[in-house]
């Protein structure tokens, strides 16, 4: 069974599991070291690079692997910042869990599906995937908290004006060259490049 068939059938290949493991480990390293958070002067106190492994994993091995790496990211951030999530969720544990987990599960999925239609132009596709994955994380977390009424809308401007540009820049700086290297290593190995 080819890698493409295995991924489409819902089964993960050994390659997919290795990608999930490596990028999941990278997500943990970013979460537990200062490399994952960039200090900014706003209520969130930090812009994040934690979402980048999920974006790359989604592009490299597809939406399932992207979601698995996002799950590792969600568990890591919940372990470290559950108190902050619960505080921002107004003490509502279900809202806090939704804000911590749902967007993170979708980062690699949305990045993969943003890349696919533009795969004939890999640099553009990587940039769009990085942008979409980043915005999935930022708008997902804050959007859930605002939509469910636990976070004041007034916090959007300072968070978005400081965090989003930094996070998008990081995503572009990482995804474009990473996809170029992965593409050079072999088109058949990058799920989002397959026809």
N, C-alpha and C positions, 0 to 999 in steps of 0.2 A: 504494500500500500504506500503510495507516494506521500510526501509531507503535505502536499496540498489537499489530498483526499482525506488524510487523517484529520487535518484541521477543520475541514468542512463537515466531516461526519460527527464532530463534537468531541472526538478523542484528541488528546494531546500527544504529540510525538516526543521522543526523547529530547530533540532539539528545543521544542517548545517548553518542556519542563526545565531544561537547563537555562533557557532565557528567563523564565519566571524566577528561578532560584537566584541567578546572578543579579537581575534587576531588583528583585525583592530584597536581597542582601544590601544592595546599594541604597534602596529606600530606607532600610533600617539604619545604615551608617549615616545617611543624611539626617534622619530624625534624631539620632542620639549624639550628634556632634554639631558644633556651630556652623558647619558647612551648609546645613539645611535651612537656616534662618538668617536673613539679612536685616539688621536693625534699621528701623525707620521710625521717625517721630510721629506716630499716630496711635489711635486706641488699640490696634492689633499688636503694635510694637515691633512687628517683623514682617518682611516680605519673605516668601518661601521659594525654595528650589526643590522641595520635597516631591513635587508632582512630576518632575522631569523623568525619572525612571519609568513611571507608568506610561508616559507619552511614547518614549522610545520602545518600550516593550510592546505596546499596542501596534506600533508601526512594524516592528520586526517580526512579531509572531502572531499578530491578530488580536481581535477584541477580547477573546477569552483570557489570553495571557495578560493583556493590558488590564483587565478587570482583576485578575489574581494579584498582580503587582499593586494595583490600587487598593486591594483588600489588605495587603501587608502594610501599605502606607497608612490606611485607616486604623488598623489595630495599633500600629506604632504611635500614631498621633493621639489616639484615644488613651493609650497607656500613659503618655506624657502629659497630655493637656485635657483630660476628661473634666477636671474641675473648671477650666476656662470655658469649655463647651457647655457645661451645665449652667454656669453663671450667665453666659450669653443667651442661653435658652430659657432664662428666667426660672431655673430650677426644674424644668420639665425634662426628665430623662429621655423620653421618647423623641422629643424634638432634638435634643443634644445628640443622640445616637444617629438620627436621620441626617443631621448636618455634618456629622463626623464621617459617616460611612457612605451614604448615597453618592455624593459628588465624587468621592475618591474612587469608587467602583466604576464610575463612568468616564474618568479621565482618559484611560487608554482606549476605551471603546469609541469615544467621540473623536479622539485623535486618529484612530485607524480609519473611521468612516469619513473624516475630513480629508485624509490623505488620498484615499482610493480614487475619487473622481479626477484628481489632478496628477495622478501617478506618472503621466507622460512628461511632466515637468517636475522632476524630483525636488529641486531646490524650493520651488514655489509650494509644492505639496508639503514638504517638511515645515516650511514657515507657517502655512495655514494650519497644519496639524498641531504645531507647537502653540499657536495662538488659540485654537479651539480647545485644546487640552487645558491650557492655563485658565482660560475663561470659564471652562466647566468647573474647575476647582474653585476659583474665586467667587463667581456668581452662584455656583451651587451651594456652597457653604453659607454665604451671606444671604443669598436669595431664600433659602429655606428658613433661616432665622427671621428674616423680615416678613416673608409671606405668612408665617405662622404667628407673627405679631410679638416676637420676643426680643427683637433687636430694633432700636430706633432707626428710622430711615436717615436721620441726620448724620449717622456715622458713615454712611456710604461715601460721601464726598471725600473726607480725609483718608479713608481706607483705599478707595479706588484711585485717588490722585497720587498716592505714594506707592502703594503695593503693585497695582496693575502694570504700570510702565516698567518697573524693575523686573517683575515676574515675566512679562512678555519678552523683554530684552534677553533675559536669561534663557528662556525657551528657544528663541531664535538663534542665539549664540551656540546653544547645545544641539538642537535638533538638525539644523541645516548641515553642519559638518559631519555629525554622526551618521545621518542618512547617506551622505556622500561616501563615507568610508564603508558603510555596510553595503551600499550598492556596488562599490568597487570590488568588494570581497565576493560578490556573487548575487545576481538578481534573484535567483531561485530561492535564496534564503530569506529574503525580505517579503513577508506575507503581503504587505500593502502594495508592493510593486508587481505582484503576480497578475497576469491577465485572466 
